[in-house]
Amino acid sequence: MKKILYVGLLSSLVSLQAYAEDFYIKQIDIEGLQRVEKETVLSYMSVQAESTVSQDDLDSSFRSLYNTGLFSDINFDTTDRNTLKITVKENPIIGKRAFDGNDKIDDKVLEAEVQLGPRSIFDKAKVQQDVQRILDVYRKTGRYSVTVDPKIIEREENRVDLIYEIDEGTAAKIDKINFLGNVHYSASDLQDEIMSKESRWYRFFSSAENYDAEKMEYDKELLRRFYTSRGYADFSVQSAVAELSEDRKSFILTFTLEEGPRYEVGKTEIISNINGVDTKSLYKDLEIEEGDWFNSEGVEKSVSEMTETLGKKGFAFVDVSPEYNRRPEDGKIDVNFVINESERIFINRINITGNDRTLDEVIRREFRLDEGDALNVSKLRDSRRNIENLNFFSKVDIQTDSVGDDKVDVNTKVEEKSTGYFNVGIGYSTTNGALLRAGVTENNFRGKGQELGFNIGFSERTKDYDINFTEPYFLGRRLSAGIDLFMQDQDYKDEASYDTRTTGARTRFGWKYTDNLYHMARYTYSTNKIRNVKSYASEYVKAEQGSATTSAFGQTLVYDKRDSAVNTKEGYYLLFGHDVSGLGGDTKYNRFDAKVYKFYTFYDYYTLKLFSTGGYIVGYGGEDVRMSDRYYLGGQTMRGFEFAGIGARDKQTDDALGGNWMMYSGAELTFPIGLDELGIKGRTFWDLGALGKPDNFNSQKIDYTSKLRSSVGFGFDWMSPMGKINIDFGFPVSKAPYDETEVFRLNFGTSL
């Protein structure tokens, strides 16, 4: 039967007779050795045979032997003054080392942390150190109730098996996140910006609700970026405290903030202390303008752009530093960009560690510096931000290490996190009825930074499936490329007495001119079938029954200056798109689309959105535009009217026929209603729109007018556990007699 012992502290005994004077030792006898050679023992001792020794010599030799970790028990006996008798008990050798009970953390992760392994010498102190290392690994994942019990199983020939019995416990959740001192932004606004999240039942696939001290430190930096990019140049996190519950299963996080005043950009000036620098040519690189709200990210981008421009002009060793002159009396901050010479230091090597899954090249291509380049702090900061923006890592740490008078190594340490997502959404829409959506996305497929996703959706009126793949660095360049496969069934029986099925594939390419300006090109080949046409359907619907293929090339140009794509408060968004169909296939058309959005926030919590969208499609080569390619207005676009409730209709069947052009504009004001804790905000709106007439228009058979329709109303935005929900009550102000109206509308999902 195996004998199992608890690891305990082994005492060491020494029997030494104290001698006031030095004495002579003729010989040294050692007993108890099994694996260790006698010469090895003697090599650690300052005492030698046939020599005169002191009490201090014996004490020093004893301590040296004990500190080797080779022995669990040592005894010095000098009863015979001419002989030093040493009796030892060797520490056992570890035969097998194992971990038991670790379901959440793989053996390989723990093996990389512990010191003791098979064939190493068992040492009680090192075992305790390894226990602490294992505890630290678990605590980084939010498991603070974990216990580790090291046990040994004795074997023959002074060997033991070492077993770490682990009770992982439960992950310590974040019960509550408190913010103190936040006046201009609500707690819900700030929680959207940080990585730590309060525990909720619907976050069972996420680790965001697990407490992590390092994640909380990063949250402080995210809060700083949030405020300083919105005018609060003096913002600081006064303290960040995590309180652990008595049962060690949950935390309460409290961030104490000092917002400070909000500044507008005052005067901007570029000052050079380097001869030959033309500062006038550098003003085009500024990302901030007088009158804008102060934006620390804009300042950093300005520094990066100027550094890049100076490098191209031969000034490789420069340091562009922003200096601020605050004028709190008029709420302005002047920014001076001072250019000085920097030290002549070059990058020797860029070392990357911690990326067990992600390939080195995925990280290296985000660096704005290469090996052999001049070291530039601004570019190094940009590199770190680029790597963080990949969203593959929970932590990115970049440090420089001098390897000579003029060279440094750039050491980059990352901690990987899960990059796969499974999403499920359920809800109800007044347009599509009950709905269910599910999808799986991997944002770092095969560790190459590629994105692979599959989504499926069902509702009472629609079915859609799509598979997408994106390569972010096509041909080794900053050119994204991707492919989509899709199929959609749409029920138009209520609006136009038919169904459609669209299947197809799309290839796409995208590239960025700047951080805000990007361009996308695409090619789409699809088949659209108008089917299940009712016998009482419009003659225009019956005429298009059957299938048609589309072969279309398109492009979209976007300029996005919003402060946030999710919770926009300031900025604007511009889009222009163009598609042409007819290079193959059955359809021939030119299509143009444009969108303009502008956001203003005043009194800190009131956000005004002004928007205008438009589109125009025209057939060529004698071809009319099919019903499935036309514009429809109403529902989510043009509230107060049913989906496809505006526009041309067959006088006999009341079927909606769509239009060849569309205009939809309006204004929307979002404001707090005292339910920020639940993520609910109120809004009021005014919508204005018109829809053009379709091809083959016959005023004898079709009702149509191009006059503007308008509506007003109010509603609520709710960031619910299953996604964003919009509830609207719309009331038409001007409409045509045949338009279809609706007062109440409910939608799931996020739209611009």
Protein Blocks (a to p, Z undefined) as FASTA:
>chain_A
ZZddddddddddddddddfbdcddfbdcdehiaklcfklmmmmpcbdghiacdfklmmmm
mmmmmmnopafbdcddfkbmmbccdddddddddfbdcdehiakbcfklmmmmpmbdghia
cdfklmmmmmmmmmmmmmmnopakbccdddddddehhiacddddddebjadddfbacdeh
iakbcfklmmmmpmbdcddfklmmbcklpccfklmmmmmmmmmmmmmmnopamgccfbac
ddddfkopaccddddddebpadddfddddddfbehiafklmmmmpcbdehiacdfklmmm
mmmmmmmmmmmnopabccddddddddfknopacdddddddddddddfbdcdehilmbcfk
lmmmmpcbdehiacdfklmmmmmmmmmmnopafbdcdddddfbjkbccdddddddddfbd
cdddddddfklopadddddddfbgghlopacdddddddfkbccdddddddfbgghiacdc
ddddddddddfklmnopacddddddddddddfblmbccdddddddddddehiafkbcfkl
mmmgccdddddddddddddfbfbfklgcbdcddddddddeheecjbdcdddddddddddd
eehlaccdddddddddddeehiacdfklmcceehjeoghiaehkgccddfklopaebjab
dcdddddddddehimmnopacddddddddddddehiafklpccdfbdcdddddddddddf
kbccdddddddfbdcfkbccdfbdcdedjdZZ
